[in-house]
Amino acid sequence: MSAPKEIKKRINSIKSTRKTTSAMKMVSSSKLRKAENRLSNIRQFVASLRHIMESLPTNGYSNSICQERPIKNVALIAFSSDSSLCGAFNSNISRELQKTYHKYKKSSDVEAVYVYTIGKKVCDSIRKTGISITKNFENLAGKPVRQTVSEFAATLISQYEKNQIDRIDLIFHHFKSAGVQQLVNIPLLPLKLPEQQNETDYIIEPSREVAFNALLPTMIETKIYEALLDSNTSEHAARMIAMQTATDNADDLVNELTIEYNKSRQQAITNELLDLIGGSAQ
C-alpha cells in the first residue's frame, strides 16, 4: 500500500487535471452552440437552393460539371481539426483518407490523386505516411471563412471543366447531434442534379440555362462550406464528449484514491498505536 503522502499528492494532481478538463468541456459546449447555429443557417440555405433547382425543369440540360467521364485524376478533400483532445475525431479522418487514397491508387485507370487537407491534424498525420499533399488550408478548420471556400471552389470547378480533375470526394464528419457525428465520404463532382419534383412549366427569365449556370457554382461552393461547418461543429461536440469522459474518469479515480488514502492513513494510525502500546508494556 502506498504512503498516505504519495496518495494525497496523486489526488491533488488529478483534481487539478479535472479542473482543466471541466473548463475545456464548458468552453467546447459554448462553441458547440454557436457552431450549431451557423450549421443550421447554412443547411436552411442549402435546402432552399435545392428546392429552387428541383422546381426548375432539367430535361435536356447539360453542364460540364454534371457530366461523368472516365476517372483519371481524382481530388480528395479531407476535413479535420487544428487541435487535439477530441477523441478519435482526427484519427478517423486520417484512416478514411488513407483508405480512399490507396483505393484510387490501386486502380489501373487512375493516373493521379490530389489531396487537399483542411485542418492541421490530418495534414500532419498524412505527411507522416509519405502521401503528398497538394495543399493544406491553415486555420480554416477553426475559423471558417466563406471567401476562402469560394475561391477554392472556383479553382476546383475550373480544373474540372478543363479535364484536369475527373472526380472530387469530400471526407468529413457529418453532425447529427451532440452525441452522434457520422464519418462520411461523398462525391462533390460530378454534380448530380436534384430530381424535378413537379411538372409545372415555369416562365424563366432570362433563361433556364442561365439560371442553372448561375446556381451550379453556388451549389458547389455551398456544399464545401457546409462540409466545413459540419466538421467544425462535430469537432466541438467530440471534444465536449471527450472532456466530459475525462472529467468523469477523474472523479472515479479521486474516489478510489480517497478510499485508499483513508485505509492507508488508518493503517498508519493503527501501527503507531501498536508501537505505543508495545512501548508501555515494556
Contacts in CASP RR format, 6 or more apart in sequence:
PFRMAT RR
TARGET T0000
AUTHOR 0000-0000-0000
METHOD contacts of the structure
MODEL  1
MSAPKEIKKRINSIKSTRKTTSAMKMVSSSKLRKAENRLSNIRQFVASLR
HIMESLPTNGYSNSICQERPIKNVALIAFSSDSSLCGAFNSNISRELQKT
YHKYKKSSDVEAVYVYTIGKKVCDSIRKTGISITKNFENLAGKPVRQTVS
EFAATLISQYEKNQIDRIDLIFHHFKSAGVQQLVNIPLLPLKLPEQQNET
DYIIEPSREVAFNALLPTMIETKIYEALLDSNTSEHAARMIAMQTATDNA
DDLVNELTIEYNKSRQQAITNELLDLIGGSAQ
1 260 0 8 1.000
1 263 0 8 1.000
1 264 0 8 1.000
1 267 0 8 1.000
2 260 0 8 1.000
2 264 0 8 1.000
3 264 0 8 1.000
4 261 0 8 1.000
4 264 0 8 1.000
4 265 0 8 1.000
4 268 0 8 1.000
7 257 0 8 1.000
7 260 0 8 1.000
7 261 0 8 1.000
7 264 0 8 1.000
8 261 0 8 1.000
10 257 0 8 1.000
11 254 0 8 1.000
11 257 0 8 1.000
11 258 0 8 1.000
11 261 0 8 1.000
14 250 0 8 1.000
14 253 0 8 1.000
14 254 0 8 1.000
14 257 0 8 1.000
15 250 0 8 1.000
15 254 0 8 1.000
17 246 0 8 1.000
17 250 0 8 1.000
18 247 0 8 1.000
18 250 0 8 1.000
18 251 0 8 1.000
18 254 0 8 1.000
21 243 0 8 1.000
21 246 0 8 1.000
21 247 0 8 1.000
21 250 0 8 1.000
22 243 0 8 1.000
22 247 0 8 1.000
24 85 0 8 1.000
24 239 0 8 1.000
24 243 0 8 1.000
25 240 0 8 1.000
25 243 0 8 1.000
25 244 0 8 1.000
25 247 0 8 1.000
28 236 0 8 1.000
28 237 0 8 1.000
28 239 0 8 1.000
28 240 0 8 1.000
28 243 0 8 1.000
29 236 0 8 1.000
29 240 0 8 1.000
31 236 0 8 1.000
32 178 0 8 1.000
32 233 0 8 1.000
32 236 0 8 1.000
32 237 0 8 1.000
32 240 0 8 1.000
35 229 0 8 1.000
35 232 0 8 1.000
35 233 0 8 1.000
35 236 0 8 1.000
36 175 0 8 1.000
36 233 0 8 1.000
38 144 0 8 1.000
38 229 0 8 1.000
38 232 0 8 1.000
38 233 0 8 1.000
39 175 0 8 1.000
39 226 0 8 1.000
39 229 0 8 1.000
39 230 0 8 1.000
39 232 0 8 1.000
39 233 0 8 1.000
42 222 0 8 1.000
42 225 0 8 1.000
42 226 0 8 1.000
42 229 0 8 1.000
43 226 0 8 1.000
45 222 0 8 1.000
46 222 0 8 1.000
46 223 0 8 1.000
46 226 0 8 1.000
49 215 0 8 1.000
49 218 0 8 1.000
49 219 0 8 1.000
49 222 0 8 1.000
50 194 0 8 1.000
52 215 0 8 1.000
53 193 0 8 1.000
53 194 0 8 1.000
53 212 0 8 1.000
53 215 0 8 1.000
53 219 0 8 1.000
54 194 0 8 1.000
54 195 0 8 1.000
54 196 0 8 1.000
54 197 0 8 1.000
54 198 0 8 1.000
55 196 0 8 1.000
55 197 0 8 1.000
55 198 0 8 1.000
55 200 0 8 1.000
55 202 0 8 1.000
56 196 0 8 1.000
56 202 0 8 1.000
56 204 0 8 1.000
56 208 0 8 1.000
56 211 0 8 1.000
56 212 0 8 1.000
57 196 0 8 1.000
57 201 0 8 1.000
57 202 0 8 1.000
57 208 0 8 1.000
58 193 0 8 1.000
58 196 0 8 1.000
58 212 0 8 1.000
59 196 0 8 1.000
61 193 0 8 1.000
61 208 0 8 1.000
61 209 0 8 1.000
61 212 0 8 1.000
63 191 0 8 1.000
63 212 0 8 1.000
63 213 0 8 1.000
63 216 0 8 1.000
64 160 0 8 1.000
64 161 0 8 1.000
65 157 0 8 1.000
65 160 0 8 1.000
65 161 0 8 1.000
65 189 0 8 1.000
65 190 0 8 1.000
65 191 0 8 1.000
65 216 0 8 1.000
65 220 0 8 1.000
66 190 0 8 1.000
66 191 0 8 1.000
66 192 0 8 1.000
66 193 0 8 1.000
66 216 0 8 1.000
67 190 0 8 1.000
68 190 0 8 1.000
69 163 0 8 1.000
69 166 0 8 1.000
69 190 0 8 1.000
70 109 0 8 1.000
70 166 0 8 1.000
71 104 0 8 1.000
71 107 0 8 1.000
71 109 0 8 1.000
71 110 0 8 1.000
71 166 0 8 1.000
71 167 0 8 1.000
72 109 0 8 1.000
72 110 0 8 1.000
72 111 0 8 1.000
72 112 0 8 1.000
72 166 0 8 1.000
73 110 0 8 1.000
73 111 0 8 1.000
73 112 0 8 1.000
73 113 0 8 1.000
73 114 0 8 1.000
73 164 0 8 1.000
73 165 0 8 1.000
73 166 0 8 1.000
73 167 0 8 1.000
74 104 0 8 1.000
74 110 0 8 1.000
74 112 0 8 1.000
74 113 0 8 1.000
74 114 0 8 1.000
74 165 0 8 1.000
74 166 0 8 1.000
74 167 0 8 1.000
74 168 0 8 1.000
74 169 0 8 1.000
75 113 0 8 1.000
75 114 0 8 1.000
75 115 0 8 1.000
75 116 0 8 1.000
75 134 0 8 1.000
75 156 0 8 1.000
75 159 0 8 1.000
75 165 0 8 1.000
75 167 0 8 1.000
75 168 0 8 1.000
75 169 0 8 1.000
76 97 0 8 1.000
76 100 0 8 1.000
76 101 0 8 1.000
76 104 0 8 1.000
76 113 0 8 1.000
76 114 0 8 1.000
76 115 0 8 1.000
76 116 0 8 1.000
76 168 0 8 1.000
76 169 0 8 1.000
76 171 0 8 1.000
77 116 0 8 1.000
77 117 0 8 1.000
77 118 0 8 1.000
77 168 0 8 1.000
77 169 0 8 1.000
77 170 0 8 1.000
77 171 0 8 1.000
77 188 0 8 1.000
77 224 0 8 1.000
77 227 0 8 1.000
78 93 0 8 1.000
78 94 0 8 1.000
78 96 0 8 1.000
78 97 0 8 1.000
78 115 0 8 1.000
78 116 0 8 1.000
78 117 0 8 1.000
78 118 0 8 1.000
78 122 0 8 1.000
78 126 0 8 1.000
78 171 0 8 1.000
78 172 0 8 1.000
79 93 0 8 1.000
79 118 0 8 1.000
79 119 0 8 1.000
79 122 0 8 1.000
79 141 0 8 1.000
79 170 0 8 1.000
79 171 0 8 1.000
79 172 0 8 1.000
79 173 0 8 1.000
79 227 0 8 1.000
79 228 0 8 1.000
79 230 0 8 1.000
79 231 0 8 1.000
80 89 0 8 1.000
80 90 0 8 1.000
80 93 0 8 1.000
80 94 0 8 1.000
80 117 0 8 1.000
80 118 0 8 1.000
80 119 0 8 1.000
80 120 0 8 1.000
80 121 0 8 1.000
80 122 0 8 1.000
80 123 0 8 1.000
80 141 0 8 1.000
80 231 0 8 1.000
80 235 0 8 1.000
81 89 0 8 1.000
81 90 0 8 1.000
81 119 0 8 1.000
81 120 0 8 1.000
81 121 0 8 1.000
81 141 0 8 1.000
81 142 0 8 1.000
81 231 0 8 1.000
81 235 0 8 1.000
82 119 0 8 1.000
82 120 0 8 1.000
82 121 0 8 1.000
82 138 0 8 1.000
82 139 0 8 1.000
82 141 0 8 1.000
82 142 0 8 1.000
83 120 0 8 1.000
83 121 0 8 1.000
84 90 0 8 1.000
84 121 0 8 1.000
85 239 0 8 1.000
85 242 0 8 1.000
85 243 0 8 1.000
86 235 0 8 1.000
86 238 0 8 1.000
86 239 0 8 1.000
86 242 0 8 1.000
87 238 0 8 1.000
87 239 0 8 1.000
87 241 0 8 1.000
87 242 0 8 1.000
88 238 0 8 1.000
89 173 0 8 1.000
89 181 0 8 1.000
89 234 0 8 1.000
89 235 0 8 1.000
89 238 0 8 1.000
89 239 0 8 1.000
90 121 0 8 1.000
90 122 0 8 1.000
90 125 0 8 1.000
91 125 0 8 1.000
92 173 0 8 1.000
92 183 0 8 1.000
93 121 0 8 1.000
93 122 0 8 1.000
93 171 0 8 1.000
93 172 0 8 1.000
93 173 0 8 1.000
93 183 0 8 1.000
94 121 0 8 1.000
94 122 0 8 1.000
94 125 0 8 1.000
94 126 0 8 1.000
96 171 0 8 1.000
96 183 0 8 1.000
96 185 0 8 1.000
97 115 0 8 1.000
97 122 0 8 1.000
97 126 0 8 1.000
97 171 0 8 1.000
98 126 0 8 1.000
98 129 0 8 1.000
98 131 0 8 1.000
100 169 0 8 1.000
100 171 0 8 1.000
100 185 0 8 1.000
101 113 0 8 1.000
101 115 0 8 1.000
101 131 0 8 1.000
104 110 0 8 1.000
104 113 0 8 1.000
105 113 0 8 1.000
114 134 0 8 1.000
114 165 0 8 1.000
115 126 0 8 1.000
115 131 0 8 1.000
115 132 0 8 1.000
115 133 0 8 1.000
115 134 0 8 1.000
116 133 0 8 1.000
116 134 0 8 1.000
116 135 0 8 1.000
116 136 0 8 1.000
116 137 0 8 1.000
116 152 0 8 1.000
117 123 0 8 1.000
117 126 0 8 1.000
117 133 0 8 1.000
117 135 0 8 1.000
117 136 0 8 1.000
117 137 0 8 1.000
118 136 0 8 1.000
118 137 0 8 1.000
118 140 0 8 1.000
118 141 0 8 1.000
118 228 0 8 1.000
118 231 0 8 1.000
119 136 0 8 1.000
119 137 0 8 1.000
119 138 0 8 1.000
119 140 0 8 1.000
119 141 0 8 1.000
119 142 0 8 1.000
120 136 0 8 1.000
120 138 0 8 1.000
120 141 0 8 1.000
123 133 0 8 1.000
123 136 0 8 1.000
126 133 0 8 1.000
127 133 0 8 1.000
137 148 0 8 1.000
137 152 0 8 1.000
140 148 0 8 1.000
140 149 0 8 1.000
140 228 0 8 1.000
141 228 0 8 1.000
141 231 0 8 1.000
141 232 0 8 1.000
141 235 0 8 1.000
142 232 0 8 1.000
142 235 0 8 1.000
144 225 0 8 1.000
144 228 0 8 1.000
144 229 0 8 1.000
144 232 0 8 1.000
146 225 0 8 1.000
149 221 0 8 1.000
149 224 0 8 1.000
149 225 0 8 1.000
149 228 0 8 1.000
150 221 0 8 1.000
152 224 0 8 1.000
153 217 0 8 1.000
153 220 0 8 1.000
153 221 0 8 1.000
153 224 0 8 1.000
154 217 0 8 1.000
154 221 0 8 1.000
156 165 0 8 1.000
156 168 0 8 1.000
156 188 0 8 1.000
156 189 0 8 1.000
156 220 0 8 1.000
157 189 0 8 1.000
157 217 0 8 1.000
157 220 0 8 1.000
159 165 0 8 1.000
160 166 0 8 1.000
160 168 0 8 1.000
160 189 0 8 1.000
160 190 0 8 1.000
165 189 0 8 1.000
167 187 0 8 1.000
167 189 0 8 1.000
167 190 0 8 1.000
168 187 0 8 1.000
168 188 0 8 1.000
168 189 0 8 1.000
169 185 0 8 1.000
169 186 0 8 1.000
169 187 0 8 1.000
169 188 0 8 1.000
170 184 0 8 1.000
170 185 0 8 1.000
170 186 0 8 1.000
170 187 0 8 1.000
170 188 0 8 1.000
170 223 0 8 1.000
170 224 0 8 1.000
170 227 0 8 1.000
171 183 0 8 1.000
171 184 0 8 1.000
171 185 0 8 1.000
172 183 0 8 1.000
172 184 0 8 1.000
172 227 0 8 1.000
172 228 0 8 1.000
172 230 0 8 1.000
172 231 0 8 1.000
172 234 0 8 1.000
173 181 0 8 1.000
173 182 0 8 1.000
173 183 0 8 1.000
173 184 0 8 1.000
173 230 0 8 1.000
173 231 0 8 1.000
173 234 0 8 1.000
173 235 0 8 1.000
173 238 0 8 1.000
174 181 0 8 1.000
174 182 0 8 1.000
174 183 0 8 1.000
174 184 0 8 1.000
174 230 0 8 1.000
174 234 0 8 1.000
175 181 0 8 1.000
175 230 0 8 1.000
175 233 0 8 1.000
175 234 0 8 1.000
175 237 0 8 1.000
176 182 0 8 1.000
177 237 0 8 1.000
178 237 0 8 1.000
178 240 0 8 1.000
178 241 0 8 1.000
179 237 0 8 1.000
179 241 0 8 1.000
181 234 0 8 1.000
181 237 0 8 1.000
181 238 0 8 1.000
188 220 0 8 1.000
188 223 0 8 1.000
188 224 0 8 1.000
189 220 0 8 1.000
191 216 0 8 1.000
191 219 0 8 1.000
191 220 0 8 1.000
204 211 0 8 1.000
END
